[in-house]
Amino acid sequence: MDSPGFLLVIDASGCDPERLRSVECLQGLFGETIAALGLHPMHEPLWQRFPHPGGITGFVVLSESHMSIHTFPETGYVALDLYCCKPRPDWDWSRVLARHLHAQTVGVRRLERAAAQAVLAEGHR
């Protein structure tokens, strides 16, 4: 069976706190990401602002799966997840997050999903 997809776990720090409190800034980031990776949103992103000094949580359902973001302006940190069920080109997350959020450090982890049958089979070896 083919892989059911992959999850990108993106951590960025040293971000501009004001940008992490800006829905407009995060909308720009989501818009560029969706367009550049050829993703297909099923609706407009949903945004939840938290009381100061808190940040924003954003989520969008994609025909390929979903993307979410959680910002922490009080520490300059952002957590972004992108789950895709179809291959996507590599992308320069460091450059994009530096431009949108002024991120100083960006880490990207890629986790391949495995079908339940494969996981169970490996667990019994």
DRENTORKOL-3810 file (N, C-alpha, C; in nm, 4 decimals):
REM DRENTORKOL-3810
@n.u->0.0842; n.v->-0.1187; n.w->0.0000; ca.u->0.0000; ca.v->0.0000; ca.w->0.0000; c.u->0.0879; c.v->0.1241; c.w->0.0000
@n.u->0.0480; n.v->0.2262; n.w->-0.0757; ca.u->0.1206; ca.v->0.3525; ca.w->-0.0777; c.u->0.1087; c.v->0.4208; c.w->0.0574
@n.u->0.2032; n.v->0.5085; n.w->0.0856; ca.u->0.1996; ca.v->0.5866; ca.w->0.2090; c.u->0.0767; c.v->0.6761; c.w->0.2096
@n.u->0.0112; n.v->0.6882; n.w->0.3255; ca.u->-0.1026; ca.v->0.7808; ca.w->0.3345; c.u->-0.0597; c.v->0.9261; c.w->0.3522
@n.u->0.0686; n.v->0.9537; n.w->0.3350; ca.u->0.1112; ca.v->1.0924; ca.w->0.3393; c.u->0.2241; c.v->1.1179; c.w->0.4364
@n.u->0.2459; n.v->1.2456; n.w->0.4610; ca.u->0.3540; ca.v->1.2886; ca.w->0.5491; c.u->0.3082; c.v->1.4107; c.w->0.6276
@n.u->0.3745; n.v->1.4305; n.w->0.7407; ca.u->0.3489; ca.v->1.5462; ca.w->0.8255; c.u->0.4773; c.v->1.6270; c.w->0.8342
@n.u->0.4683; n.v->1.7555; n.w->0.8030; ca.u->0.5799; ca.v->1.8469; ca.w->0.8254; c.u->0.5545; c.v->1.9163; c.w->0.9582
@n.u->0.6510; n.v->1.9067; n.w->1.0470; ca.u->0.6452; ca.v->1.9724; ca.w->1.1779; c.u->0.7494; c.v->2.0829; c.w->1.1738
@n.u->0.7031; n.v->2.2066; n.w->1.1761; ca.u->0.7917; ca.v->2.3215; ca.w->1.1582; c.u->0.7906; c.v->2.4042; c.w->1.2857
@n.u->0.9081; n.v->2.4254; n.w->1.3419; ca.u->0.9257; ca.v->2.5067; ca.w->1.4621; c.u->1.0106; c.v->2.6267; c.w->1.4249
@n.u->0.9645; n.v->2.7449; n.w->1.4630; ca.u->1.0413; ca.v->2.8662; ca.w->1.4357; c.u->1.0507; c.v->2.9490; c.w->1.5630
@n.u->1.1677; n.v->3.0071; n.w->1.5865; ca.u->1.1869; ca.v->3.0913; ca.w->1.7049; c.u->1.2550; c.v->3.2211; c.w->1.6645
@n.u->1.2581; n.v->3.3129; n.w->1.7589; ca.u->1.3132; ca.v->3.4451; ca.w->1.7311; c.u->1.2229; c.v->3.5266; c.w->1.6415
@n.u->1.0931; n.v->3.4965; n.w->1.6429; ca.u->0.9958; ca.v->3.5663; ca.w->1.5575; c.u->0.9554; c.v->3.6994; c.w->1.6200
@n.u->0.9103; n.v->3.7910; n.w->1.5362; ca.u->0.8608; ca.v->3.9218; ca.w->1.5786; c.u->0.7270; c.v->3.9028; c.w->1.6509
@n.u->0.7184; n.v->3.9362; n.w->1.7794; ca.u->0.5945; ca.v->3.9161; ca.w->1.8548; c.u->0.4725; c.v->3.9835; c.w->1.7925
@n.u->0.4895; n.v->4.1018; n.w->1.7349; ca.u->0.3747; ca.v->4.1708; ca.w->1.6744; c.u->0.3231; c.v->4.0957; c.w->1.5520
@n.u->0.4121; n.v->4.0352; n.w->1.4758; ca.u->0.3696; ca.v->3.9558; ca.w->1.3604; c.u->0.2980; c.v->3.8289; c.w->1.4058
@n.u->0.3367; n.v->3.7767; n.w->1.5206; ca.u->0.2716; ca.v->3.6561; ca.w->1.5731; c.u->0.1334; c.v->3.6864; c.w->1.6292
@n.u->0.1009; n.v->3.8145; n.w->1.6470; ca.u->-0.0323; ca.v->3.8574; ca.w->1.6929; c.u->-0.1181; c.v->3.9082; c.w->1.5772
@n.u->-0.0672; n.v->3.9013; n.w->1.4560; ca.u->-0.1344; ca.v->3.9596; ca.w->1.3399; c.u->-0.1989; c.v->3.8521; c.w->1.2522
@n.u->-0.3331; n.v->3.8498; n.w->1.2506; ca.u->-0.4033; ca.v->3.7572; ca.w->1.1616; c.u->-0.3670; c.v->3.7884; c.w->1.0164
@n.u->-0.3548; n.v->3.9158; n.w->0.9824; ca.u->-0.3220; ca.v->3.9542; ca.w->0.8458; c.u->-0.1877; c.v->3.8953; c.w->0.8029
@n.u->-0.0894; n.v->3.9002; n.w->0.8907; ca.u->0.0424; ca.v->3.8438; ca.w->0.8610; c.u->0.0331; c.v->3.6919; c.w->0.8404
@n.u->-0.0414; n.v->3.6251; n.w->0.9267; ca.u->-0.0557; ca.v->3.4797; ca.w->0.9167; c.u->-0.1375; c.v->3.4416; c.w->0.7935
@n.u->-0.2360; n.v->3.5237; n.w->0.7567; ca.u->-0.3113; ca.v->3.4987; ca.w->0.6334; c.u->-0.2185; c.v->3.5042; c.w->0.5128
@n.u->-0.1254; n.v->3.5985; n.w->0.5140; ca.u->-0.0280; ca.v->3.6081; ca.w->0.4054; c.u->0.0596; c.v->3.4847; c.w->0.3973
@n.u->0.1037; n.v->3.4358; n.w->0.5131; ca.u->0.1848; ca.v->3.3146; ca.w->0.5185; c.u->0.1064; c.v->3.1946; c.w->0.4657
@n.u->-0.0170; n.v->3.1767; n.w->0.5125; ca.u->-0.1002; ca.v->3.0659; ca.w->0.4652; c.u->-0.1246; c.v->3.0782; c.w->0.3150
@n.u->-0.1570; n.v->3.1980; n.w->0.2691; ca.u->-0.1852; ca.v->3.2182; ca.w->0.1272; c.u->-0.0666; c.v->3.1831; c.w->0.0389
@n.u->0.0515; n.v->3.2293; n.w->0.0773; ca.u->0.1712; ca.v->3.1983; ca.w->-0.0017; c.u->0.2008; c.v->3.0497; c.w->0.0006
@n.u->0.1900; n.v->2.9874; n.w->0.1180; ca.u->0.2174; ca.v->2.8442; ca.w->0.1302; c.u->0.1220; c.v->2.7630; c.w->0.0432
@n.u->-0.0061; n.v->2.7930; n.w->0.0528; ca.u->-0.1082; ca.v->2.7202; ca.w->-0.0232; c.u->-0.0838; c.v->2.7344; c.w->-0.1732
@n.u->-0.0546; n.v->2.8558; n.w->-0.2181; ca.u->-0.0318; ca.v->2.8785; ca.w->-0.3618; c.u->0.0966; c.v->2.8109; c.w->-0.4093
@n.u->0.2056; n.v->2.8283; n.w->-0.3352; ca.u->0.3352; ca.v->2.7768; ca.w->-0.3784; c.u->0.3399; c.v->2.6245; c.w->-0.3812
@n.u->0.2679; n.v->2.5605; n.w->-0.2888; ca.u->0.2708; ca.v->2.4140; ca.w->-0.2823; c.u->0.1552; c.v->2.3500; c.w->-0.3594
@n.u->0.0746; n.v->2.4318; n.w->-0.4241; ca.u->-0.0351; ca.v->2.3789; ca.w->-0.5046; c.u->-0.1399; c.v->2.3073; c.w->-0.4217
@n.u->-0.1694; n.v->2.3626; n.w->-0.3027; ca.u->-0.2689; ca.v->2.3030; ca.w->-0.2141; c.u->-0.4069; c.v->2.3594; c.w->-0.2446
@n.u->-0.5102; n.v->2.2897; n.w->-0.1964; ca.u->-0.6475; ca.v->2.3281; ca.w->-0.2285; c.u->-0.7303; c.v->2.3385; c.w->-0.1013
@n.u->-0.7509; n.v->2.4610; n.w->-0.0496; ca.u->-0.8313; ca.v->2.4786; ca.w->0.0715; c.u->-0.9781; c.v->2.4465; c.w->0.0462
@n.u->-1.0402; n.v->2.3857; n.w->0.1452; ca.u->-1.1822; ca.v->2.3523; ca.w->0.1382; c.u->-1.2688; c.v->2.4673; c.w->0.1907
@n.u->-1.2066; n.v->2.5622; n.w->0.2605; ca.u->-1.2754; ca.v->2.6797; ca.w->0.3149; c.u->-1.1691; c.v->2.7816; c.w->0.3500
@n.u->-1.2106; n.v->2.8979; n.w->0.3913; ca.u->-1.1166; ca.v->2.9995; ca.w->0.4392; c.u->-1.0546; c.v->2.9501; c.w->0.5704
@n.u->-0.9284; n.v->2.9863; n.w->0.5977; ca.u->-0.8697; ca.v->2.9487; ca.w->0.7270; c.u->-0.9516; c.v->3.0046; c.w->0.8438
@n.u->-0.9544; n.v->2.9298; n.w->0.9508; ca.u->-1.0196; ca.v->2.9727; ca.w->1.0749; c.u->-0.9115; c.v->3.0263; c.w->1.1677
@n.u->-0.9397; n.v->3.1364; n.w->1.2358; ca.u->-0.8421; ca.v->3.2009; ca.w->1.3237; c.u->-0.9020; c.v->3.2215; c.w->1.4614
@n.u->-0.8235; n.v->3.1904; n.w->1.5630; ca.u->-0.8637; ca.v->3.2155; ca.w->1.7016; c.u->-0.7557; c.v->3.3019; c.w->1.7663
@n.u->-0.7935; n.v->3.4241; n.w->1.8032; ca.u->-0.7011; ca.v->3.5133; ca.w->1.8745; c.u->-0.7199; c.v->3.4906; c.w->2.0240
@n.u->-0.6094; n.v->3.4871; n.w->2.0953; ca.u->-0.6141; ca.v->3.4722; ca.w->2.2398; c.u->-0.5823; c.v->3.6063; c.w->2.3058
@n.u->-0.6313; n.v->3.6280; n.w->2.4274; ca.u->-0.6065; ca.v->3.7559; ca.w->2.4954; c.u->-0.4567; c.v->3.7841; c.w->2.5087
@n.u->-0.4235; n.v->3.9112; n.w->2.5022; ca.u->-0.2853; ca.v->3.9560; ca.w->2.5186; c.u->-0.2288; c.v->3.9014; c.w->2.6495
@n.u->-0.1101; n.v->3.8456; n.w->2.6543; ca.u->-0.0051; ca.v->3.8484; ca.w->2.5528; c.u->-0.0075; c.v->3.7275; c.w->2.4594
@n.u->-0.1165; n.v->3.6522; n.w->2.4614; ca.u->-0.1271; ca.v->3.5307; ca.w->2.3813; c.u->-0.1246; c.v->3.5566; c.w->2.2320
@n.u->-0.1224; n.v->3.4494; n.w->2.1586; ca.u->-0.1106; ca.v->3.4578; ca.w->2.0142; c.u->-0.2360; c.v->3.4157; c.w->1.9418
@n.u->-0.2150; n.v->3.3432; n.w->1.8338; ca.u->-0.3215; ca.v->3.3052; ca.w->1.7426; c.u->-0.3053; c.v->3.1583; c.w->1.7069
@n.u->-0.4174; n.v->3.0900; n.w->1.6934; ca.u->-0.4204; ca.v->2.9564; ca.w->1.6356; c.u->-0.4966; c.v->2.9668; c.w->1.5048
@n.u->-0.4418; n.v->2.9069; n.w->1.3999; ca.u->-0.5068; ca.v->2.9057; ca.w->1.2700; c.u->-0.5133; c.v->2.7651; c.w->1.2160
@n.u->-0.6189; n.v->2.7371; n.w->1.1383; ca.u->-0.6385; ca.v->2.6028; ca.w->1.0843; c.u->-0.7122; c.v->2.6119; c.w->0.9521
@n.u->-0.6695; n.v->2.5311; n.w->0.8558; ca.u->-0.7416; ca.v->2.5214; ca.w->0.7294; c.u->-0.7448; c.v->2.3751; c.w->0.6859
@n.u->-0.8640; n.v->2.3308; n.w->0.6457; ca.u->-0.8789; ca.v->2.1977; ca.w->0.5877; c.u->-0.8434; c.v->2.2090; c.w->0.4402
@n.u->-0.7592; n.v->2.1174; n.w->0.3941; ca.u->-0.7169; ca.v->2.1132; ca.w->0.2550; c.u->-0.7704; c.v->1.9855; c.w->0.1909
@n.u->-0.7904; n.v->1.9853; n.w->0.0608; ca.u->-0.8299; ca.v->1.8596; ca.w->-0.0026; c.u->-0.7182; c.v->1.7571; c.w->0.0141
@n.u->-0.5961; n.v->1.8049; n.w->0.0366; ca.u->-0.4811; ca.v->1.7162; ca.w->0.0603; c.u->-0.4662; c.v->1.6803; c.w->0.2084
@n.u->-0.5340; n.v->1.7473; n.w->0.2983; ca.u->-0.5420; ca.v->1.7200; ca.w->0.4419; c.u->-0.5605; c.v->1.8478; c.w->0.5210
@n.u->-0.4546; n.v->1.8997; n.w->0.5905; ca.u->-0.4754; ca.v->2.0213; ca.w->0.6694; c.u->-0.3435; c.v->2.0919; c.w->0.7012
@n.u->-0.3569; n.v->2.2191; n.w->0.7426; ca.u->-0.2439; ca.v->2.2983; ca.w->0.7883; c.u->-0.2890; c.v->2.3742; c.w->0.9127
@n.u->-0.1994; n.v->2.3801; n.w->1.0120; ca.u->-0.2310; ca.v->2.4536; ca.w->1.1343; c.u->-0.1101; c.v->2.5329; c.w->1.1801
@n.u->-0.1392; n.v->2.6374; n.w->1.2592; ca.u->-0.0328; ca.v->2.7203; ca.w->1.3159; c.u->-0.0742; c.v->2.7636; c.w->1.4559
@n.u->0.0233; n.v->2.7690; n.w->1.5438; ca.u->0.0032; ca.v->2.8170; ca.w->1.6806; c.u->0.1168; c.v->2.9137; c.w->1.7093
@n.u->0.0821; n.v->3.0391; n.w->1.7449; ca.u->0.1861; ca.v->3.1380; ca.w->1.7714; c.u->0.1927; c.v->3.1705; c.w->1.9199
@n.u->0.3130; n.v->3.1991; n.w->1.9649; ca.u->0.3401; ca.v->3.2319; ca.w->2.1044; c.u->0.4251; c.v->3.3587; c.w->2.1080
@n.u->0.3607; n.v->3.4763; n.w->2.0945; ca.u->0.4356; ca.v->3.6017; ca.w->2.0888; c.u->0.5187; c.v->3.6272; c.w->2.2134
@n.u->0.4713; n.v->3.5783; n.w->2.3274; ca.u->0.5439; ca.v->3.6017; ca.w->2.4525; c.u->0.6819; c.v->3.5370; c.w->2.4532
@n.u->0.7040; n.v->3.4376; n.w->2.3653; ca.u->0.8358; ca.v->3.3737; ca.w->2.3564; c.u->0.8953; c.v->3.3823; c.w->2.2164
@n.u->0.8211; n.v->3.4406; n.w->2.1211; ca.u->0.8707; ca.v->3.4521; ca.w->1.9842; c.u->0.8725; c.v->3.3207; c.w->1.9085
@n.u->0.7875; n.v->3.2259; n.w->1.9491; ca.u->0.7867; ca.v->3.0912; ca.w->1.8927; c.u->0.6608; c.v->3.0669; c.w->1.8110
@n.u->0.6734; n.v->2.9880; n.w->1.7051; ca.u->0.5591; ca.v->2.9448; ca.w->1.6253; c.u->0.5730; c.v->2.7962; c.w->1.5932
@n.u->0.4597; n.v->2.7247; n.w->1.6008; ca.u->0.4525; ca.v->2.5835; ca.w->1.5627; c.u->0.3575; c.v->2.5742; c.w->1.4442
@n.u->0.4067; n.v->2.5197; n.w->1.3339; ca.u->0.3265; ca.v->2.5062; ca.w->1.2128; c.u->0.3299; c.v->2.3602; c.w->1.1707
@n.u->0.2149; n.v->2.3033; n.w->1.1389; ca.u->0.2056; ca.v->2.1645; ca.w->1.0929; c.u->0.1353; c.v->2.1621; c.w->0.9581
@n.u->0.1877; n.v->2.0797; n.w->0.8676; ca.u->0.1250; ca.v->2.0601; ca.w->0.7377; c.u->0.1210; c.v->1.9111; c.w->0.7109
@n.u->0.0003; n.v->1.8569; n.w->0.7031; ca.u->-0.0166; ca.v->1.7155; ca.w->0.6705; c.u->-0.0688; c.v->1.7067; c.w->0.5277
@n.u->0.0013; n.v->1.6300; n.w->0.4435; ca.u->-0.0371; ca.v->1.6126; ca.w->0.3035; c.u->-0.0438; c.v->1.4642; c.w->0.2710
@n.u->-0.1453; n.v->1.4279; n.w->0.1954; ca.u->-0.1587; ca.v->1.2891; ca.w->0.1521; c.u->-0.0995; c.v->1.2681; c.w->0.0125
@n.u->-0.0483; n.v->1.3753; n.w->-0.0489; ca.u->0.0137; ca.v->1.3674; ca.w->-0.1811; c.u->0.1511; c.v->1.4318; c.w->-0.1760
@n.u->0.2461; n.v->1.3836; n.w->-0.2563; ca.u->0.3800; ca.v->1.4440; ca.w->-0.2570; c.u->0.3739; c.v->1.5926; c.w->-0.2904
@n.u->0.4641; n.v->1.6685; n.w->-0.2302; ca.u->0.4768; ca.v->1.8121; ca.w->-0.2540; c.u->0.6245; c.v->1.8421; c.w->-0.2757
@n.u->0.6546; n.v->1.9472; n.w->-0.3494; ca.u->0.7959; ca.v->1.9846; ca.w->-0.3684; c.u->0.8558; c.v->2.0356; c.w->-0.2373
@n.u->0.9878; n.v->2.0228; n.w->-0.2267; ca.u->1.0568; ca.v->2.0832; ca.w->-0.1122; c.u->1.0373; c.v->2.2344; c.w->-0.1202
@n.u->1.0407; n.v->2.2980; n.w->-0.0038; ca.u->1.0170; ca.v->2.4412; ca.w->0.0007; c.u->1.1085; c.v->2.5021; c.w->0.1044
@n.u->1.1523; n.v->2.6240; n.w->0.0831; ca.u->1.2447; ca.v->2.6920; ca.w->0.1740; c.u->1.1672; c.v->2.7590; c.w->0.2876
@n.u->1.1308; n.v->2.6786; n.w->0.3881; ca.u->1.0548; ca.v->2.7288; ca.w->0.5026; c.u->1.1301; c.v->2.8377; c.w->0.5766
@n.u->1.2620; n.v->2.8267; n.w->0.5868; ca.u->1.3412; ca.v->2.9273; ca.w->0.6586; c.u->1.3254; c.v->3.0646; c.w->0.5944
@n.u->1.3363; n.v->3.0702; n.w->0.4632; ca.u->1.3241; ca.v->3.1971; ca.w->0.3911; c.u->1.1839; c.v->3.2553; c.w->0.4066
@n.u->1.0828; n.v->3.1707; n.w->0.3910; ca.u->0.9437; ca.v->3.2176; ca.w->0.3955; c.u->0.9067; c.v->3.2645; c.w->0.5362
@n.u->0.9460; n.v->3.1892; n.w->0.6385; ca.u->0.9136; ca.v->3.2292; ca.w->0.7760; c.u->0.9956; c.v->3.3503; c.w->0.8198
@n.u->1.1153; n.v->3.3650; n.w->0.7669; ca.u->1.1939; ca.v->3.4852; ca.w->0.7964; c.u->1.1245; c.v->3.6080; c.w->0.7375
@n.u->1.0718; n.v->3.5949; n.w->0.6161; ca.u->1.0056; ca.v->3.7077; ca.w->0.5510; c.u->0.8727; c.v->3.7424; c.w->0.6200
@n.u->0.7907; n.v->3.6434; n.w->0.6507; ca.u->0.6586; ca.v->3.6708; ca.w->0.7077; c.u->0.6615; c.v->3.7002; c.w->0.8575
@n.u->0.7477; n.v->3.6277; n.w->0.9319; ca.u->0.7444; ca.v->3.6378; ca.w->1.0782; c.u->0.8740; c.v->3.6901; c.w->1.1383
@n.u->0.9742; n.v->3.7154; n.w->1.0535; ca.u->1.1090; ca.v->3.7548; ca.w->1.0967; c.u->1.1740; c.v->3.6467; c.w->1.1824
@n.u->1.1429; n.v->3.5202; n.w->1.1527; ca.u->1.1990; ca.v->3.4072; ca.w->1.2271; c.u->1.3510; c.v->3.4051; c.w->1.2133
@n.u->1.4176; n.v->3.3817; n.w->1.3247; ca.u->1.5634; ca.v->3.3728; ca.w->1.3268; c.u->1.6118; c.v->3.2290; c.w->1.3090
@n.u->1.5360; n.v->3.1330; n.w->1.3629; ca.u->1.5730; ca.v->2.9917; ca.w->1.3573; c.u->1.4512; c.v->2.9111; c.w->1.3152
@n.u->1.4694; n.v->2.8213; n.w->1.2183; ca.u->1.3600; ca.v->2.7377; ca.w->1.1703; c.u->1.4080; c.v->2.5940; c.w->1.1620
@n.u->1.3289; n.v->2.5039; n.w->1.2188; ca.u->1.3561; ca.v->2.3608; ca.w->1.2094; c.u->1.2382; c.v->2.2917; c.w->1.1437
@n.u->1.2679; n.v->2.1988; n.w->1.0535; ca.u->1.1631; ca.v->2.1254; ca.w->0.9824; c.u->1.1889; c.v->1.9767; c.w->0.9984
@n.u->1.0874; n.v->1.9062; n.w->1.0482; ca.u->1.0931; ca.v->1.7598; ca.w->1.0574; c.u->0.9852; c.v->1.7028; c.w->0.9672
@n.u->1.0195; n.v->1.5984; n.w->0.8959; ca.u->0.9241; ca.v->1.5307; ca.w->0.8069; c.u->0.8987; c.v->1.3911; c.w->0.8617
@n.u->0.7733; n.v->1.3636; n.w->0.8916; ca.u->0.7332; ca.v->1.2331; ca.w->0.9438; c.u->0.6479; c.v->1.1638; c.w->0.8389
@n.u->0.6943; n.v->1.0502; n.w->0.7902; ca.u->0.6168; ca.v->0.9732; ca.w->0.6936; c.u->0.5098; c.v->0.8952; c.w->0.7680
@n.u->0.3889; n.v->0.9012; n.w->0.7191; ca.u->0.2794; ca.v->0.8231; ca.w->0.7761; c.u->0.2872; c.v->0.6817; c.w->0.7203
@n.u->0.2417; n.v->0.5864; n.w->0.7988; ca.u->0.2407; ca.v->0.4469; ca.w->0.7552; c.u->0.1004; c.v->0.3914; c.w->0.7735
@n.u->0.0597; n.v->0.3077; n.w->0.6796; ca.u->-0.0710; ca.v->0.2437; ca.w->0.6918; c.u->-0.0720; c.v->0.1589; c.w->0.8181
@n.u->-0.1875; n.v->0.1482; n.w->0.8827; ca.u->-0.1998; ca.v->0.0736; ca.w->1.0083; c.u->-0.1491; c.v->-0.0691; c.w->0.9934
@n.u->-0.1748; n.v->-0.1331; n.w->0.8799; ca.u->-0.1307; ca.v->-0.2706; ca.w->0.8605; c.u->0.0222; c.v->-0.2793; c.w->0.8662
@n.u->0.0895; n.v->-0.1814; n.w->0.8055; ca.u->0.2358; ca.v->-0.1816; ca.w->0.8058; c.u->0.2896; c.v->-0.1596; c.w->0.9459
@n.u->0.2286; n.v->-0.0701; n.w->1.0211; ca.u->0.2732; ca.v->-0.0425; ca.w->1.1574; c.u->0.2547; c.v->-0.1665; c.w->1.2434
@n.u->0.1393; n.v->-0.2315; n.w->1.2337; ca.u->0.1138; ca.v->-0.3520; ca.w->1.3115; c.u->0.2104; c.v->-0.4634; c.w->1.2728
@n.u->0.2365; n.v->-0.4803; n.w->1.1435; ca.u->0.3283; ca.v->-0.5838; ca.w->1.0990; c.u->0.4683; c.v->-0.5592; c.w->1.1534
@n.u->0.5137; n.v->-0.4346; n.w->1.1515; ca.u->0.6462; ca.v->-0.4039; ca.w->1.2037; c.u->0.6510; c.v->-0.4268; c.w->1.3550
@n.u->0.5442; n.v->-0.3981; n.w->1.4245; ca.u->0.5410; ca.v->-0.4172; ca.w->1.5687; c.u->0.5456; c.v->-0.5628; c.w->1.6110
@n.u->0.5118; n.v->-0.6549; n.w->1.5205; ca.u->0.5096; ca.v->-0.7959; ca.w->1.5544; c.u->0.6306; c.v->-0.8718; c.w->1.5006
@n.u->0.7284; n.v->-0.8039; n.w->1.4487; ca.u->0.8468; ca.v->-0.8713; ca.w->1.3949; c.u->0.9445; c.v->-0.9064; c.w->1.5024
END
